[in-house]
Amino acid sequence: MRSAAKQGNATPLIVVIVVASLIGIGILVTSERCDEHILILFALGLPAALLVLRALYISSFRFRILISQLRWWHMLWLLMFLSGLVFRIRDTETIQQNPIDSWALYRMGLMTVIGAVLVIRLAMKKTDWLSSLLGGSLGLLTGYAAVAIVSSLWSLYPAWTLYKSLEYLIDLALIAAILASVRSVSDIKSLFDWTWVLVALLTASAWVGALLLPDIGLRRDVGLLGVQLAGAIPAMETNHVGELGAILGIVALNRLIFMRDKAFYVVLFMAAMITLVFAQSRSPITGFLIAVPLMLFAAGRIGPIALTAILIFSVTTLTSFTDIFWEFFLRGQNEVQFSSLSGRTEGWVLGWELFKRSPLLGFGAYAGGRFAVLTELGKNFSASEWSSVLNTWLEIMIGVGLLGLVFVAAAFIRTWVNLLSSAFSSPTASLTHCLAVESIGVLALISVRSMFTTEIFWHPPLTFFLVMGYGEFLYRLHKRSRRREAVFAARTLPTV
């Protein structure tokens, strides 16, 4: 055992020596043939290469540990993730003409497998996810799902509303089953790590698509950089790619705060920031910039907050960084395009007018925005490719009115309360605290993005369900602990 450990510890050192020697030889050989710029790149590439090698070495061990922790619910989580991948984009008219194509069958098949497994486990009394589904934040979202299903009775497109609502209910049942199955914070951390692996792979697919299919994966002549990263296979909008980069950046930053071995997360953070920048997506950047100080505050890192504030003040006042950043943020748009949020405000105005016609019940979950607002917008510009009005709260109000909005808003607020109370009450630097801070960062990003997307209630709500589920897990854990303490105190009371 000891010899194996020594050999394992020596392996990265040997790799580092070999790589450093090869790079050094390369510099010596080319020094008389290349100019100083290439020599600088070699010099900068040396530490970067060593850092990446160490990060890959560490990640291989962590990945093997994660694989050993996988359970049946990790596999269903993977199926839910896969069912949300988009391999073709259809407009509203195409959906109405041919609602079920081959890719729709693929998605429906995966969701059927998830639902069947959950029903079988419930029937065999292996996982009592039904009681978990009806309590706390999950119970509130189940209330929304029930309203959404009933709204198919008056929906503009009843079949669409019914399917999308049942799909969301299956998603809820899965996270309920997971919460009914996990027994410790370490168990639920494996779900965090599994989710981040999937997010990282999806992010990597965007870069692979940019290399292999640049006409699809890269949008030309956009903004300060001239290119904008999108997803080719699977298809992803630039905003989605930017959100993936922001999520990985938040995770990497949080792990840098709490974890000892930082090499892997330094590399991950750098890759995430490059992705975020090249996606040139404004709402993920804004969400990330809001999430970082919230995370530092929740982690009790007041010093870094003050240092960051000083650096930002110095950079913005003493350099031209503000002008460069604003030019980057405008993304080549004029004032009219920027103020309309790339055309979103036109959809919001139409959506608000539609909501006022039926404020209590709406026009059918998932149908009001797409088959009323977007049909009208599609006559004018590229909004025909949108799948919603790109605003969580307005989309819910159009679909199920104020009746459904109450449930989602209550679950959203409860999630914030659960995570914040846990972050400030759990022992500093504990695993519970680390994941709470991480969840706060991701939820802050989701909160900003909810004004421009529909992730919270749109399939698959992977990251929101992850942080919402963790907040609910901590609440239930605290509730059980309080109950045990009360029982113990009652048993130890002196008798008269």
Residue pairs with C-beta under 8 A, 6 or more apart in sequence:
11 57
12 53
12 54
12 57
15 53
15 57
16 50
16 53
16 54
19 49
19 50
19 53
20 46
20 50
23 42
23 45
23 46
23 49
24 46
26 42
27 39
27 42
27 43
30 38
30 39
30 42
31 39
51 263
51 266
51 267
52 267
54 263
54 264
55 263
55 264
55 266
55 267
55 268
58 261
58 263
58 264
59 264
62 193
62 264
63 197
66 190
66 193
66 194
66 197
69 187
69 190
70 190
70 194
71 181
71 190
72 117
73 174
73 177
73 178
73 181
73 191
74 190
74 191
74 194
76 114
76 117
76 118
76 174
76 177
77 174
77 178
77 191
77 194
77 195
77 462
78 194
78 198
79 110
79 111
79 113
79 114
80 110
80 111
80 114
80 171
80 174
80 460
80 462
81 195
81 198
81 460
81 462
82 110
83 106
83 107
83 110
83 111
83 114
83 459
83 460
84 107
84 459
84 460
84 462
85 202
85 234
86 234
86 235
86 236
87 103
87 233
87 234
87 235
88 101
88 103
88 235
89 235
89 385
90 101
91 378
91 384
91 385
92 370
92 371
92 374
92 375
92 378
92 384
93 378
93 384
95 160
95 370
96 157
96 371
99 159
99 160
100 108
108 163
111 167
111 170
114 170
114 174
115 170
115 173
118 127
118 129
118 170
118 173
118 174
118 177
121 127
121 129
121 177
122 128
122 129
122 130
127 177
127 180
127 181
128 180
129 173
129 176
129 177
129 179
129 180
130 176
131 180
132 138
132 176
132 177
132 179
132 180
133 139
133 142
133 172
133 173
133 176
134 142
135 476
136 414
136 472
136 475
136 476
137 411
137 414
137 415
137 418
137 468
137 471
137 472
138 172
138 175
138 176
138 179
138 411
138 468
138 469
138 472
140 407
140 408
140 410
140 411
140 414
141 172
141 407
141 408
141 411
141 457
141 468
142 169
142 172
143 407
144 396
144 400
144 404
144 407
144 408
144 411
144 457
145 165
145 168
145 169
145 172
147 365
147 400
147 403
147 404
147 407
148 161
148 164
148 165
148 168
148 365
148 366
148 399
148 400
148 404
149 162
149 165
149 166
149 169
149 365
151 161
151 165
151 361
151 362
151 364
151 365
151 399
151 400
151 404
152 158
152 159
152 161
152 162
152 165
152 364
152 365
154 361
154 363
154 364
155 161
155 162
155 363
155 364
155 365
155 367
155 368
156 363
156 364
156 367
156 368
156 371
156 372
157 364
157 367
157 370
157 371
158 364
160 364
160 366
160 367
160 370
160 371
161 364
161 365
161 366
161 367
161 399
164 365
164 366
164 459
165 365
165 366
167 459
168 457
168 459
168 461
171 459
171 460
171 461
171 465
172 465
175 465
175 468
175 469
178 188
178 191
178 469
179 469
179 472
179 473
179 476
181 187
182 188
182 191
182 473
185 431
185 432
185 435
186 431
188 435
188 469
188 470
188 473
189 431
189 435
191 466
191 469
192 435
192 438
192 466
192 470
195 462
195 463
195 466
196 247
196 248
196 251
198 462
199 244
199 247
199 248
199 463
200 248
200 268
202 231
202 234
202 236
202 244
203 241
203 244
203 245
203 248
203 271
203 272
203 275
205 231
205 232
205 233
205 234
206 217
206 229
206 230
206 231
206 232
206 236
206 241
206 244
206 275
207 229
207 275
209 216
209 217
209 230
209 231
209 232
209 233
210 217
210 218
210 229
210 232
211 217
212 232
213 232
213 233
216 230
216 232
217 229
217 230
217 231
217 232
218 227
218 228
218 229
218 230
219 227
219 228
219 230
219 238
220 226
220 227
221 332
222 228
222 280
222 331
222 332
223 280
223 328
223 330
223 331
223 332
224 280
224 324
224 327
224 328
224 331
224 332
225 277
225 278
225 280
225 328
227 278
228 238
228 278
228 279
228 280
228 331
229 238
229 241
229 275
229 278
229 279
229 280
230 236
230 237
230 238
230 241
230 279
231 237
231 240
231 241
238 279
238 280
238 281
239 279
239 281
239 283
239 284
239 452
239 453
241 275
241 279
241 281
242 275
242 276
242 279
242 280
242 281
242 283
242 284
242 285
243 281
243 283
243 284
243 287
243 445
243 449
243 453
244 275
245 272
245 273
245 274
245 275
245 276
245 277
245 279
245 284
246 272
246 276
246 284
246 285
246 287
246 288
246 291
246 445
247 272
247 442
247 445
247 463
248 268
248 269
248 271
248 272
248 275
249 269
249 272
249 273
249 276
249 288
250 288
250 291
250 292
250 295
250 438
250 441
250 442
250 445
251 268
251 438
251 441
251 442
252 265
252 266
252 268
252 269
252 272
253 265
253 269
253 292
253 295
253 441
254 295
254 299
254 434
254 437
254 438
254 441
255 262
255 265
255 268
255 434
255 438
256 262
256 265
256 266
256 269
257 295
257 296
257 299
257 301
257 434
257 437
258 299
258 429
258 433
258 434
258 437
259 265
276 284
276 285
276 288
280 328
280 331
282 329
282 331
283 448
283 449
283 451
283 452
283 453
284 445
284 449
285 329
286 448
287 444
287 445
287 446
287 447
287 448
287 449
288 445
290 444
290 445
290 448
291 440
291 441
291 442
291 444
291 445
292 308
292 441
293 305
293 308
294 440
294 441
294 444
295 437
295 438
295 440
295 441
295 444
296 302
296 304
296 305
296 308
297 305
298 420
298 423
298 424
298 436
298 437
298 440
299 423
299 428
299 433
299 437
300 428
315 321
316 322
330 338
333 342
337 343
339 345
340 346
341 452
343 381
343 382
343 383
344 389
344 390
344 391
344 452
346 377
346 380
346 383
347 373
347 374
347 377
347 383
347 386
347 389
347 390
348 389
348 391
348 394
350 373
350 376
350 377
351 369
351 373
351 389
351 391
351 394
351 395
351 397
351 398
352 394
354 363
354 368
354 372
354 373
354 398
355 362
355 394
355 397
355 398
355 401
358 401
359 397
359 401
359 402
360 401
360 402
360 403
361 400
361 401
361 403
362 368
362 397
362 398
362 399
362 400
362 401
362 403
362 404
363 372
363 398
363 399
364 399
364 400
365 399
365 400
365 404
366 399
366 458
367 399
368 395
368 398
368 399
369 388
369 389
369 394
369 395
369 398
369 399
370 387
370 388
372 398
373 389
373 398
374 383
374 384
374 386
374 388
374 389
377 383
377 384
377 386
378 384
387 454
387 458
388 395
388 453
388 454
388 458
389 395
389 398
390 452
390 453
390 454
391 450
391 451
391 452
391 453
391 454
392 408
392 450
392 451
392 453
392 454
392 455
392 456
392 457
393 405
393 409
393 450
393 451
395 454
395 457
396 404
396 405
396 408
396 457
397 405
408 456
408 457
411 468
412 456
414 471
415 443
415 467
415 468
415 471
415 472
416 443
416 471
417 471
418 471
418 472
418 474
418 475
419 436
419 439
419 440
419 443
419 467
419 470
419 471
419 474
420 440
422 432
422 433
422 436
422 471
422 474
422 478
423 433
423 436
423 437
423 440
426 432
426 433
426 436
426 474
427 433
432 474
435 470
436 470
436 474
439 466
439 467
439 470
439 471
442 463
442 466
442 467
443 464
443 467
446 455
446 456
446 463
446 464
446 467
449 455
450 456
455 461
455 463
455 464
456 464
